[in-house]
Amino acid sequence: MPIASLPSPYGIGTLGQAAYDFIDFLKDAKQTYWQMLPVGPLSYGDSPYSSLSVYAGNPYFVDFEMLEEDGLLKPDEYRNIDWGNNPDKIDYGKIYENRMKVLSIASKRGIARGELEYKQFKEDKSEWLDDFALYCAVKRQNDMKSWTEWPDDIKLRKPEIMDLKRQELAEEIEIYKYVQYLFFKQWNKMKEYAAQKGVQIIGDIPIYTAMDSADVWAGPHWFQLDERNVPVKVSGVPPDAFTADGQLWGNPLYRWDKMEEDGYRWWINRIKGTLSLYDVIRIDHFRGFESYWAVPYGDATAKNGQWVKGPGIKLINALKEACPDTEFIAEDLGFLTEDVRQMLRASGFPGMNVLQFSFDARDKSDASPNDFIENSICYTGTHDNTTMRGWKHEADGADVRKMKKFFHIHFWDNFNWKVIDGGMATKSILFVAQMQDYLELDSDARINKPGTLQGNWTWRMNPDVDLKALAVRIKEVTIKNNR
């Protein structure tokens, strides 16, 4: 369940009351994990997998009502704004237009207080916060263009222009820092509440960073860029049974040789930063550590890419040594070779089994639910899948009949709950379902359709959903399967 999908009268889900209500719902439903999408600040396209920073939080998730309670906002400063009129969809245009204006008002009031807690926050996060806030301020000054389109002196971080921008944009920089303070303050409060209720948070960490991010701008030497900071090759995945052209993600690729020289410190710092947000970390596109698909920069599709060896188990061992108590989940979907499987086994991380893929005739690699091993996570579907109800109507008829037969589904009305019941009955150590599948929603509630740019990441849970009744039903099937 993404934070963005929580109900809210202000256009998008936040860390406010609805998040606490959702945690209460999870406890009532006897659920002990809440998995969510990445929570970083959004870049062009609104994808949480293309964030402006691997460390920062999404300003959209800062709750206005909590700011009002804290004396940082007045009701008329946020309640009378048009945040969109569809409770089931996010209008990112209106959010983008108005959110930072309101947060700037709150931030100026907060900065004027001179809180010691804020001063401490800036010191604790300075390793990434200073560059991030400067990057955001310069980006706004340059009409929100990617840093790759900025004037060369600031694009290439010439020392004299960096000092000048820090002085020139000092007020804006401070506001961006304070907004991050607000995010982490609200996040930490919510996470503490979840822990009290016995709920752990599973966070999603994209393997790659966005080209237009503070991380690449501030540390271009960690990425495969030329002397003008233009990518040489970029990320993607090859063509498969689902996408004829493959997927061209376009992220800059890492210079793994450079990262190995200091023991993968960049990645260790990233994981430690992520641990300030989550209890468990799911690593997206885990197979990219073994080999990654490198596409020539400028290509229109991912077809002409090639597999290049990654750091493999060396990186994983470095992360485990630096963060010995961290629980990881490996997103091991896609084209898997024996080398990838061997790396997964050596890591000890649980992989993923997706029920929709288990019954898809196009995907020969996925196991039957009867063969799921204990050290794995069973999912109905992921954010890249349609909903179970959508799959029932859109998948090949033979695949749907195969699933119906396997789970002994005799009535269409019971389809979702029989699949959920069957998923919970597998040997997998953990079972996760999309909230849309518990709500039995159709494909209109799909989170993302890979390879498309429009209409993704917008689903919101309707505020009229009866969570108490749903919790009773989820609890029943959970107890039945001794979960």
VEXRO-736255 format. One line per field, with one value per residue (C-alpha): residue in three letters; y, z, x. Coordinates in nm, 2 decimals, m for minus. Each point is the difference from the previous one (the first is absolute). Layout:
BEGIN
res = c(ala|...)
Y = c(Y|...)
Z = c(Z|...)
X = c(X|...)
end
This chain:
BEGIN
res = c(met|pro|ile|ala|ser|leu|pro|ser|pro|tyr|gly|ile|gly|thr|leu|gly|gln|ala|ala|tyr|asp|phe|ile|asp|phe|leu|lys|asp|ala|lys|gln|thr|tyr|trp|gln|met|leu|pro|val|gly|pro|leu|ser|tyr|gly|asp|ser|pro|tyr|ser|ser|leu|ser|val|tyr|ala|gly|asn|pro|tyr|phe|val|asp|phe|glu|met|leu|glu|glu|asp|gly|leu|leu|lys|pro|asp|glu|tyr|arg|asn|ile|asp|trp|gly|asn|asn|pro|asp|lys|ile|asp|tyr|gly|lys|ile|tyr|glu|asn|arg|met|lys|val|leu|ser|ile|ala|ser|lys|arg|gly|ile|ala|arg|gly|glu|leu|glu|tyr|lys|gln|phe|lys|glu|asp|lys|ser|glu|trp|leu|asp|asp|phe|ala|leu|tyr|cys|ala|val|lys|arg|gln|asn|asp|met|lys|ser|trp|thr|glu|trp|pro|asp|asp|ile|lys|leu|arg|lys|pro|glu|ile|met|asp|leu|lys|arg|gln|glu|leu|ala|glu|glu|ile|glu|ile|tyr|lys|tyr|val|gln|tyr|leu|phe|phe|lys|gln|trp|asn|lys|met|lys|glu|tyr|ala|ala|gln|lys|gly|val|gln|ile|ile|gly|asp|ile|pro|ile|tyr|thr|ala|met|asp|ser|ala|asp|val|trp|ala|gly|pro|his|trp|phe|gln|leu|asp|glu|arg|asn|val|pro|val|lys|val|ser|gly|val|pro|pro|asp|ala|phe|thr|ala|asp|gly|gln|leu|trp|gly|asn|pro|leu|tyr|arg|trp|asp|lys|met|glu|glu|asp|gly|tyr|arg|trp|trp|ile|asn|arg|ile|lys|gly|thr|leu|ser|leu|tyr|asp|val|ile|arg|ile|asp|his|phe|arg|gly|phe|glu|ser|tyr|trp|ala|val|pro|tyr|gly|asp|ala|thr|ala|lys|asn|gly|gln|trp|val|lys|gly|pro|gly|ile|lys|leu|ile|asn|ala|leu|lys|glu|ala|cys|pro|asp|thr|glu|phe|ile|ala|glu|asp|leu|gly|phe|leu|thr|glu|asp|val|arg|gln|met|leu|arg|ala|ser|gly|phe|pro|gly|met|asn|val|leu|gln|phe|ser|phe|asp|ala|arg|asp|lys|ser|asp|ala|ser|pro|asn|asp|phe|ile|glu|asn|ser|ile|cys|tyr|thr|gly|thr|his|asp|asn|thr|thr|met|arg|gly|trp|lys|his|glu|ala|asp|gly|ala|asp|val|arg|lys|met|lys|lys|phe|phe|his|ile|his|phe|trp|asp|asn|phe|asn|trp|lys|val|ile|asp|gly|gly|met|ala|thr|lys|ser|ile|leu|phe|val|ala|gln|met|gln|asp|tyr|leu|glu|leu|asp|ser|asp|ala|arg|ile|asn|lys|pro|gly|thr|leu|gln|gly|asn|trp|thr|trp|arg|met|asn|pro|asp|val|asp|leu|lys|ala|leu|ala|val|arg|ile|lys|glu|val|thr|ile|lys|asn|asn|arg)
Y = c(0.00|0.32|0.30|0.20|m0.22|0.06|0.21|0.37|0.32|0.17|m0.19|m0.27|m0.24|0.14|m0.09|0.13|m0.17|m0.23|m0.16|m0.07|m0.13|m0.24|m0.12|m0.07|m0.19|m0.21|m0.09|m0.09|m0.21|m0.19|0.13|0.08|0.16|0.30|0.00|0.33|0.17|0.22|0.32|0.24|0.33|m0.05|0.10|0.04|m0.27|m0.03|m0.35|m0.08|m0.20|0.32|0.21|0.33|m0.16|m0.34|0.15|0.27|m0.04|0.10|0.34|m0.10|m0.23|0.27|0.03|0.34|m0.06|m0.11|0.32|0.20|m0.18|0.10|0.36|0.01|0.04|0.18|m0.18|0.25|m0.05|m0.35|m0.10|0.22|m0.11|m0.22|m0.33|m0.19|m0.12|m0.38|m0.19|m0.30|0.16|0.23|0.32|0.05|0.33|0.17|m0.16|0.13|0.35|0.05|m0.23|0.18|0.34|m0.12|m0.18|0.32|0.19|m0.26|m0.02|0.37|0.00|m0.30|0.14|0.32|m0.21|m0.10|m0.35|m0.19|m0.32|0.15|0.10|m0.35|m0.15|0.21|m0.11|m0.37|0.00|0.25|m0.27|0.00|0.29|0.29|m0.12|m0.10|0.34|0.19|m0.22|0.06|0.38|0.01|m0.22|0.23|0.30|m0.18|m0.06|m0.35|m0.12|m0.30|0.09|m0.13|0.31|0.25|0.24|m0.18|0.17|m0.12|m0.32|m0.09|0.14|0.26|0.10|0.38|m0.04|m0.25|0.26|0.27|m0.21|m0.09|0.37|0.10|m0.27|m0.02|0.05|m0.26|m0.25|0.04|m0.06|m0.33|m0.11|0.08|m0.19|m0.31|0.06|0.00|m0.32|m0.19|0.13|m0.12|m0.33|m0.09|0.06|m0.22|m0.27|0.00|m0.04|m0.30|m0.16|0.04|m0.18|m0.28|0.11|0.01|0.20|m0.15|0.26|m0.02|0.11|0.05|m0.15|0.31|0.37|0.26|0.19|0.32|m0.04|0.17|m0.33|0.00|0.37|0.00|m0.33|m0.04|m0.20|m0.30|m0.03|m0.08|0.35|0.17|0.32|0.21|m0.21|m0.15|m0.37|m0.25|m0.29|m0.01|m0.26|m0.21|m0.36|m0.21|m0.10|m0.28|m0.17|0.31|0.29|m0.04|0.30|m0.07|0.28|0.31|0.14|0.25|0.02|0.05|m0.32|m0.03|m0.01|m0.32|0.00|0.34|m0.10|m0.31|0.20|0.13|m0.31|0.12|0.29|0.18|m0.30|m0.06|0.36|m0.03|m0.31|0.16|0.30|m0.22|m0.17|0.32|m0.04|m0.38|m0.31|m0.23|0.09|m0.14|0.04|0.07|m0.18|m0.20|m0.20|0.32|m0.06|m0.31|0.14|0.31|0.09|0.30|0.19|0.26|0.35|0.15|m0.32|0.02|m0.36|m0.25|m0.25|0.08|m0.04|m0.27|m0.19|0.13|m0.16|0.18|m0.02|m0.32|m0.15|0.24|0.29|m0.21|m0.12|0.36|0.11|m0.30|0.07|0.38|m0.06|m0.35|0.02|0.13|m0.22|0.01|m0.12|m0.07|0.10|m0.29|0.03|0.02|m0.19|m0.22|m0.20|m0.26|0.26|0.22|m0.29|m0.09|0.36|0.00|m0.33|0.13|0.32|m0.18|0.26|m0.12|0.04|0.07|m0.22|0.17|m0.20|0.16|m0.10|m0.36|m0.05|0.21|m0.24|0.26|m0.02|m0.34|0.09|0.05|m0.29|m0.15|0.12|m0.36|0.04|0.34|m0.04|0.13|0.27|0.20|0.26|m0.09|0.29|0.01|0.26|0.30|0.37|m0.10|m0.25|0.06|m0.08|m0.36|0.09|0.18|m0.31|m0.22|0.19|0.09|m0.31|m0.29|m0.21|m0.32|0.17|0.11|m0.35|m0.15|0.23|m0.08|m0.37|0.03|0.20|m0.18|0.32|m0.09|0.35|0.32|0.21|m0.19|0.02|0.25|m0.15|m0.36|0.13|0.18|m0.31|m0.21|0.25|m0.01|m0.38|m0.01|m0.08|0.36|0.16|0.31|0.07|0.35|0.11|0.33|0.20|0.01|m0.38|0.00|0.26|m0.20|0.29|m0.03|0.12|0.37|m0.03|m0.12|0.19|m0.02|m0.14|m0.04|0.16|0.27|0.36|0.11|m0.08|m0.18|0.04|0.17|m0.26|0.11|m0.20|0.14|0.15|m0.18|m0.35|m0.19|m0.10|m0.15|m0.25|m0.08|m0.05|m0.27|m0.19|0.02|m0.11|m0.31|m0.12|0.09|m0.21|m0.28|m0.03|0.04|0.31)
Z = c(0.00|m0.11|0.23|m0.30|m0.03|0.35|0.01|0.06|m0.07|m0.13|m0.32|0.11|0.29|0.28|0.33|0.18|0.16|m0.29|0.04|0.37|m0.08|m0.26|0.27|0.23|m0.28|m0.05|0.37|0.00|m0.31|0.17|m0.25|0.11|m0.31|m0.21|m0.33|m0.19|m0.30|0.02|0.19|m0.17|m0.16|m0.35|m0.33|m0.34|m0.06|0.37|0.03|0.35|m0.17|m0.15|0.30|0.04|0.28|0.15|0.35|0.00|0.08|m0.22|0.10|m0.13|0.30|0.26|0.17|0.01|0.30|0.21|m0.10|0.11|0.34|0.03|m0.07|m0.33|m0.22|0.02|m0.14|m0.28|m0.13|m0.12|0.02|m0.27|m0.27|m0.29|0.05|m0.25|0.01|m0.05|0.33|m0.20|m0.19|0.07|m0.21|0.00|m0.20|0.28|0.27|m0.18|m0.05|0.36|0.25|0.04|0.03|0.31|0.14|m0.06|0.23|0.27|m0.04|0.04|0.32|0.13|m0.10|0.19|0.32|0.00|0.13|0.14|m0.14|m0.35|0.05|0.11|m0.31|m0.24|0.17|m0.01|m0.36|m0.14|m0.20|m0.25|0.11|m0.10|m0.36|m0.03|0.12|m0.23|m0.29|0.06|0.02|m0.31|m0.18|0.08|m0.11|m0.34|m0.06|0.14|m0.29|0.06|0.13|m0.33|m0.16|0.25|m0.10|m0.01|0.31|0.24|m0.19|0.05|0.35|m0.04|0.36|m0.06|m0.14|0.28|0.26|m0.18|m0.03|0.37|0.08|m0.27|0.08|0.38|0.09|m0.25|0.11|0.36|m0.09|m0.18|0.30|0.23|m0.21|0.03|0.38|m0.01|m0.20|0.23|0.31|m0.12|m0.14|0.33|0.19|m0.23|0.00|0.38|0.01|m0.24|0.22|0.30|m0.19|m0.11|m0.36|m0.19|m0.31|m0.32|m0.22|m0.36|m0.12|m0.37|m0.12|m0.22|0.06|m0.22|m0.23|0.11|0.37|0.26|0.03|m0.36|m0.01|0.32|m0.07|m0.38|0.05|0.13|m0.33|m0.36|m0.13|m0.24|0.08|m0.07|0.24|m0.29|0.04|m0.21|0.05|0.20|0.18|m0.13|m0.04|m0.32|m0.21|0.14|m0.04|0.15|m0.17|m0.36|0.03|0.35|0.26|m0.04|0.35|m0.09|0.34|0.01|0.07|0.29|m0.03|0.20|m0.03|0.16|0.27|0.09|0.07|0.33|0.09|m0.15|0.25|m0.22|0.01|0.37|0.08|m0.22|0.19|0.34|m0.11|m0.11|0.34|0.16|m0.18|m0.02|0.21|m0.31|m0.34|m0.33|m0.26|m0.34|m0.31|0.22|m0.30|m0.12|0.26|m0.19|m0.35|m0.13|m0.34|m0.14|m0.28|m0.21|0.10|m0.25|m0.12|m0.02|0.13|0.22|m0.29|m0.07|0.36|0.12|0.33|0.20|0.32|0.32|0.35|0.10|0.34|0.08|0.04|0.19|0.25|0.05|0.08|0.23|0.19|0.04|0.09|0.16|0.16|m0.31|m0.16|m0.38|m0.26|m0.35|m0.29|m0.22|m0.28|m0.37|m0.20|0.25|m0.08|0.21|0.10|0.14|0.18|0.15|0.11|0.17|0.18|0.12|0.13|0.21|m0.08|m0.07|m0.36|m0.14|m0.14|m0.18|m0.04|m0.32|m0.16|0.13|m0.23|m0.30|m0.28|m0.15|0.31|0.02|0.30|0.27|0.24|0.09|0.34|0.12|m0.07|0.18|0.24|0.36|m0.05|m0.24|0.00|m0.17|m0.17|m0.18|m0.23|0.02|m0.08|m0.36|m0.03|m0.06|0.29|0.05|m0.12|m0.30|m0.08|0.02|m0.29|m0.20|0.02|m0.25|0.07|0.03|0.27|0.20|m0.02|0.12|0.30|0.07|m0.01|0.22|0.28|m0.04|m0.10|m0.09|0.01|m0.16|0.30|0.22|m0.23|0.19|0.34|m0.12|m0.16|0.33|0.20|m0.24|0.03|0.38|m0.01|m0.18|0.18|m0.07|0.33|m0.08|m0.20|m0.15|m0.19|m0.17|0.19|m0.33|0.01|0.35|m0.13|m0.31|m0.23|m0.38|m0.22|0.04|0.33|m0.15|0.14|m0.30|m0.35|m0.10|m0.33|0.02|0.12|0.05|0.28|0.24|0.37|0.05|0.17|0.34|0.24|0.03|0.34|0.03|0.02|0.31|0.14|0.31|m0.19|m0.23|0.30|0.13|m0.32|m0.04|0.36|m0.06|m0.30|0.17|0.31|m0.22|m0.16|0.32|m0.13)
X = c(0.00|0.18|m0.01|m0.12|m0.31|m0.13|m0.32|0.03|m0.20|0.32|0.06|0.25|0.06|0.22|0.16|m0.31|m0.30|m0.07|0.34|m0.07|m0.35|0.17|0.24|m0.29|m0.17|0.31|0.01|m0.37|0.05|0.28|0.26|0.35|0.16|m0.09|0.18|0.00|0.16|0.31|m0.07|0.25|m0.08|m0.14|0.16|m0.15|m0.26|m0.10|0.16|0.12|0.27|0.14|0.07|0.19|0.20|0.07|m0.01|m0.26|m0.37|m0.30|m0.13|m0.34|m0.04|0.04|m0.34|m0.16|m0.23|0.29|0.18|m0.31|0.01|0.36|m0.08|0.17|m0.31|m0.33|m0.31|m0.07|0.36|m0.07|m0.36|m0.15|0.25|m0.11|0.18|m0.21|m0.35|0.04|0.05|0.12|0.28|0.29|0.02|0.38|m0.03|m0.20|0.23|0.31|m0.15|m0.11|0.17|0.34|m0.18|m0.17|0.30|0.21|m0.24|0.03|0.38|0.05|m0.19|0.19|0.34|m0.09|m0.04|0.36|m0.06|0.30|m0.15|0.01|0.36|0.09|m0.18|0.20|0.32|m0.10|m0.11|0.27|0.18|m0.29|m0.23|0.22|0.04|m0.36|m0.13|0.24|m0.10|m0.37|0.05|0.21|m0.25|m0.28|0.21|0.05|m0.38|0.02|0.22|0.22|0.35|0.14|m0.15|0.13|0.28|0.34|0.15|m0.27|m0.06|0.36|0.01|0.27|0.10|m0.05|m0.35|m0.09|0.09|m0.19|m0.32|0.02|m0.01|m0.24|m0.26|0.06|m0.37|m0.13|0.27|m0.11|m0.37|0.09|0.20|m0.29|m0.25|0.22|0.00|m0.38|m0.01|0.24|m0.17|m0.34|0.15|0.18|m0.32|m0.20|0.27|0.01|m0.38|0.03|0.26|m0.23|m0.27|0.23|0.02|0.33|0.05|0.15|0.15|0.09|0.34|0.05|0.33|0.06|m0.01|m0.16|0.23|m0.17|0.08|0.21|0.20|0.12|0.06|0.20|0.19|0.04|0.32|m0.21|m0.18|0.08|0.01|0.24|0.21|m0.31|m0.21|m0.20|m0.08|0.19|m0.25|m0.32|m0.22|m0.29|m0.10|0.00|m0.30|m0.21|m0.34|m0.16|0.18|0.13|0.23|0.11|m0.02|0.23|0.03|0.27|0.17|0.37|0.20|0.24|0.38|0.02|0.38|0.02|m0.24|0.19|0.32|m0.14|m0.20|m0.33|m0.03|m0.26|m0.23|0.06|m0.09|m0.31|m0.12|0.07|m0.20|m0.28|0.00|m0.10|m0.33|m0.07|0.02|0.05|0.15|m0.12|0.27|m0.17|0.16|0.23|0.13|0.17|0.27|0.11|m0.04|m0.17|m0.14|0.20|m0.17|0.20|m0.10|m0.24|m0.16|m0.38|m0.06|0.19|0.05|0.36|0.12|0.24|0.06|0.29|0.13|m0.08|0.17|m0.19|0.04|0.29|m0.24|m0.26|0.26|0.12|m0.36|m0.06|0.33|m0.08|m0.37|0.00|m0.34|m0.18|m0.27|m0.01|m0.24|0.14|m0.23|0.13|m0.26|0.08|0.26|0.19|0.31|0.16|0.26|m0.28|m0.16|0.34|0.05|m0.34|0.07|0.34|m0.16|m0.25|m0.26|m0.36|m0.11|m0.35|m0.27|m0.29|m0.32|m0.10|0.33|m0.03|m0.30|0.12|0.09|0.24|0.22|0.16|0.23|m0.25|m0.07|m0.34|m0.12|0.05|0.37|0.05|0.29|m0.03|0.27|m0.21|m0.28|m0.33|m0.19|m0.33|0.16|0.23|m0.04|0.09|m0.28|m0.37|m0.23|m0.11|m0.35|0.15|0.22|m0.31|m0.16|0.32|0.22|m0.01|m0.31|0.21|0.22|m0.31|m0.15|0.32|0.00|m0.37|0.07|0.31|m0.17|m0.34|m0.18|m0.36|m0.16|0.12|m0.11|0.25|0.30|0.21|m0.05|0.07|0.33|0.09|m0.08|0.21|0.29|m0.01|0.00|0.34|0.33|0.13|0.11|m0.21|m0.31|m0.08|m0.30|m0.07|m0.27|m0.19|m0.02|m0.15|m0.25|m0.07|0.06|0.03|0.28|m0.09|0.17|0.32|0.31|0.23|0.01|0.37|0.10|m0.27|0.03|m0.36|m0.24|0.23|0.06|m0.34|m0.23|m0.14|m0.21|m0.35|m0.06|m0.34|0.17|m0.11|0.34|m0.15|m0.21|0.30|0.23|m0.24|0.01|0.38|0.05|m0.21|0.19|0.33|m0.09|m0.13|0.35|0.19|0.17)
end
